[in-house]
Amino acid sequence: MTTRTTPSVVRFNSAFVLPGFDAPQPPGEYRVDLDEESLEGPSRTAWRRVATFIHLPAISTKGSTQQMVPIEAASLEAALVEDRRQS
């Protein structure tokens, strides 16, 4: 089985909270990794999402401590929609 990781950057204009976070995160740009595995079919390959991770802190934050936190993709999308609604 083949796996791939697709990196992206998301931007929050306001502080946000995701399930499982201890405290709100500040506005800024955050790296997000989407891990997928291939599903081999007879005529083509499809990809299934298996994990989503957000890197903390925000890209612009200076600090020596970095962490990659697993999150639900749907929770991230809902937080981004809410952030856009507030802007």
C-alpha positions as CSV (number, residue, x, y, z in Angstrom):
1,M,0.0,0.0,0.0
2,T,1.3,3.4,-1.0
3,T,1.0,6.5,1.3
4,R,1.4,10.2,0.6
5,T,1.5,13.3,2.7
6,T,0.1,16.6,1.2
7,P,1.3,19.7,3.0
8,S,-0.7,22.9,3.0
9,V,-1.0,26.2,4.9
10,V,-4.2,27.5,6.4
11,R,-4.8,31.0,7.7
12,F,-6.9,32.0,10.7
13,N,-7.7,35.7,11.1
14,S,-9.0,35.2,14.7
15,A,-8.1,33.0,17.6
16,F,-9.5,29.5,17.2
17,V,-10.1,26.4,19.2
18,L,-10.2,22.8,17.9
19,P,-11.5,19.8,19.9
20,G,-8.7,18.5,22.1
21,F,-6.8,21.8,22.4
22,D,-6.2,23.1,25.9
23,A,-6.4,26.7,24.9
24,P,-7.3,28.9,21.9
25,Q,-4.6,29.3,19.3
26,P,-3.7,32.8,18.1
27,P,-4.5,34.0,14.6
28,G,-1.9,33.3,11.9
29,E,-0.8,30.8,9.3
30,Y,-0.5,27.1,10.2
31,R,1.0,24.2,8.4
32,V,-1.3,21.3,7.9
33,D,-0.4,17.8,6.7
34,L,-2.9,15.4,5.1
35,D,-1.9,11.8,5.1
36,E,-3.6,9.5,2.6
37,E,-3.2,5.9,1.5
38,S,-3.9,4.5,-1.9
39,L,-6.8,2.3,-2.8
40,E,-5.8,0.2,-5.8
41,G,-8.6,-0.4,-8.2
42,P,-8.7,-2.4,-11.5
43,S,-8.5,0.7,-13.6
44,R,-7.2,3.6,-11.4
45,T,-5.9,4.5,-8.0
46,A,-8.0,6.4,-5.5
47,W,-6.8,8.0,-2.2
48,R,-8.3,7.8,1.2
49,R,-7.6,10.3,4.0
50,V,-6.2,8.5,7.0
51,A,-4.9,11.4,9.2
52,T,-4.7,15.2,9.4
53,F,-2.1,17.1,11.5
54,I,-1.7,20.7,12.3
55,H,1.7,22.1,13.2
56,L,1.9,24.3,16.3
57,P,2.7,27.1,16.9
58,A,1.8,29.3,13.9
59,I,4.5,29.7,11.2
60,S,5.3,33.2,12.2
61,T,5.8,32.4,15.9
62,K,9.3,32.2,17.0
63,G,10.1,29.4,19.4
64,S,12.1,26.3,19.8
65,T,9.1,24.0,20.6
66,Q,7.2,22.7,17.7
67,Q,4.6,20.0,17.7
68,M,2.4,18.2,15.2
69,V,-1.0,17.6,16.6
70,P,-3.6,15.1,15.1
71,I,-6.9,16.7,14.3
72,E,-10.1,15.8,12.6
73,A,-10.3,17.2,9.1
74,A,-14.0,18.1,9.5
75,S,-13.2,20.0,12.8
76,L,-10.5,22.0,11.0
77,E,-12.8,22.8,8.1
78,A,-15.5,23.9,10.5
79,A,-13.1,26.2,12.4
80,L,-12.0,27.8,9.1
81,V,-15.6,28.4,8.0
82,E,-16.3,30.0,11.3
83,D,-13.2,32.1,11.1
84,R,-14.2,33.4,7.6
85,R,-17.7,34.1,8.8
86,Q,-16.4,36.3,11.6
87,S,-14.1,38.3,9.3
